[in-house]
Amino acid sequence: GLEAQRVFILRYADMPMTWDNQRDWEYQQELNILYVALTRAKHDLFFVKADPKPQDKPAHAKSSPDPNSEPLY
Protein backbone atom coordinates (compact mmCIF):
# COMPACT_ATOMS: atom_id res chain seq x y z
CA GLY A 1 0.00 0.00 0.00
CA LEU A 2 0.91 3.63 -0.28
CA GLU A 3 2.62 5.45 2.57
CA ALA A 4 2.55 9.11 3.52
CA GLN A 5 4.73 11.33 5.67
CA ARG A 6 1.70 12.24 7.79
CA VAL A 7 -1.55 10.37 8.31
CA PHE A 8 -4.60 11.87 9.99
CA ILE A 9 -7.23 9.52 11.37
CA LEU A 10 -10.51 11.38 11.74
CA ARG A 11 -13.12 10.30 14.26
CA TYR A 12 -10.87 7.52 15.51
CA ALA A 13 -13.36 6.63 18.26
CA ASP A 14 -15.70 5.40 15.51
CA MET A 15 -13.20 2.85 14.24
CA PRO A 16 -13.87 0.09 13.52
CA MET A 17 -17.39 1.02 12.49
CA THR A 18 -20.15 -1.35 13.52
CA TRP A 19 -23.85 -1.48 12.71
CA ASP A 20 -26.87 -3.69 13.20
CA ASN A 21 -26.92 -6.86 11.10
CA GLN A 22 -23.26 -6.38 10.19
CA ARG A 23 -21.83 -9.45 8.54
CA ASP A 24 -18.56 -11.00 9.72
CA TRP A 25 -16.78 -10.09 6.49
CA GLU A 26 -17.96 -6.47 6.79
CA TYR A 27 -16.53 -6.20 10.30
CA GLN A 28 -13.30 -7.78 9.06
CA GLN A 29 -13.10 -5.10 6.35
CA GLU A 30 -13.50 -2.41 9.00
CA LEU A 31 -10.58 -3.93 10.92
CA ASN A 32 -8.55 -3.99 7.69
CA ILE A 33 -9.24 -0.28 7.12
CA LEU A 34 -8.11 0.49 10.67
CA TYR A 35 -4.94 -1.54 10.18
CA VAL A 36 -4.10 0.30 6.97
CA ALA A 37 -4.72 3.68 8.61
CA LEU A 38 -2.44 2.81 11.52
CA THR A 39 0.42 1.46 9.42
CA ARG A 40 0.80 3.99 6.57
CA ALA A 41 2.46 6.94 8.31
CA LYS A 42 6.19 7.29 7.70
CA HIS A 43 6.71 9.99 10.34
CA ASP A 44 3.57 11.40 11.94
CA LEU A 45 0.28 9.78 12.88
CA PHE A 46 -2.47 12.08 14.16
CA PHE A 47 -5.72 11.08 15.84
CA VAL A 48 -8.32 13.80 15.33
CA LYS A 49 -11.47 14.00 17.44
CA ALA A 50 -14.70 15.00 15.76
CA ASP A 51 -16.04 18.46 16.47
CA PRO A 52 -19.32 18.56 18.33
CA LYS A 53 -22.36 18.83 16.13
CA PRO A 54 -23.27 22.47 15.44
CA GLN A 55 -26.44 22.18 17.51
CA ASP A 56 -24.33 20.90 20.45
CA LYS A 57 -22.11 23.99 20.54
CA PRO A 58 -22.95 26.74 23.03
CA ALA A 59 -24.67 29.75 21.48
CA HIS A 60 -21.60 31.92 22.15
CA ALA A 61 -19.16 29.50 20.45
CA LYS A 62 -17.44 30.65 17.28
CA SER A 63 -18.29 28.76 14.12
CA SER A 64 -14.74 28.97 12.75
CA PRO A 65 -11.45 28.48 14.56
CA ASP A 66 -9.55 31.51 15.76
CA PRO A 67 -6.43 31.80 13.53
CA ASN A 68 -4.49 33.13 16.52
CA SER A 69 -5.30 30.21 18.80
CA GLU A 70 -2.91 27.40 19.63
CA PRO A 71 -3.27 24.23 17.54
CA LEU A 72 -4.92 21.27 19.29
CA TYR A 73 -2.64 18.26 19.00
C-alpha positions in Angstrom: 0.0 0.0 0.0 0.9 3.6 -0.3 2.6 5.4 2.6 2.5 9.1 3.5 4.7 11.3 5.7 1.7 12.2 7.8 -1.5 10.4 8.3 -4.6 11.9 10.0 -7.2 9.5 11.4 -10.5 11.4 11.7 -13.1 10.3 14.3 -10.9 7.5 15.5 -13.4 6.6 18.3 -15.7 5.4 15.5 -13.2 2.8 14.2 -13.9 0.1 13.5 -17.4 1.0 12.5 -20.2 -1.3 13.5 -23.9 -1.5 12.7 -26.9 -3.7 13.2 -26.9 -6.9 11.1 -23.3 -6.4 10.2 -21.8 -9.5 8.5 -18.6 -11.0 9.7 -16.8 -10.1 6.5 -18.0 -6.5 6.8 -16.5 -6.2 10.3 -13.3 -7.8 9.1 -13.1 -5.1 6.4 -13.5 -2.4 9.0 -10.6 -3.9 10.9 -8.6 -4.0 7.7 -9.2 -0.3 7.1 -8.1 0.5 10.7 -4.9 -1.5 10.2 -4.1 0.3 7.0 -4.7 3.7 8.6 -2.4 2.8 11.5 0.4 1.5 9.4 0.8 4.0 6.6 2.5 6.9 8.3 6.2 7.3 7.7 6.7 10.0 10.3 3.6 11.4 11.9 0.3 9.8 12.9 -2.5 12.1 14.2 -5.7 11.1 15.8 -8.3 13.8 15.3 -11.5 14.0 17.4 -14.7 15.0 15.8 -16.0 18.5 16.5 -19.3 18.6 18.3 -22.4 18.8 16.1 -23.3 22.5 15.4 -26.4 22.2 17.5 -24.3 20.9 20.4 -22.1 24.0 20.5 -22.9 26.7 23.0 -24.7 29.8 21.5 -21.6 31.9 22.1 -19.2 29.5 20.4 -17.4 30.6 17.3 -18.3 28.8 14.1 -14.7 29.0 12.7 -11.4 28.5 14.6 -9.5 31.5 15.8 -6.4 31.8 13.5 -4.5 33.1 16.5 -5.3 30.2 18.8 -2.9 27.4 19.6 -3.3 24.2 17.5 -4.9 21.3 19.3 -2.6 18.3 19.0 
